[in-house]
């Protein structure tokens, strides 16, 4: 991260160091948002997998309970 507090941009009265810092923070936030989105989608996929596994095994549990109840 370059911070040049001496120079100013010709188009903006903001110092170039401030602009670079704002760009850095914006990129960092975008990366954090992307990582959070990926983590949420992974958790959702895990939850779907667990639910599907339980639904697949449910007939076996029902058969076991029925057999034990006899």
PyMOL commands that set and color helices and strands:
alter all, ss='L'
color gray80, all
select helices_A, chain A and resi 16-69
alter helices_A, ss='H'
color red, helices_A
deselect
rebuild
show_as cartoon
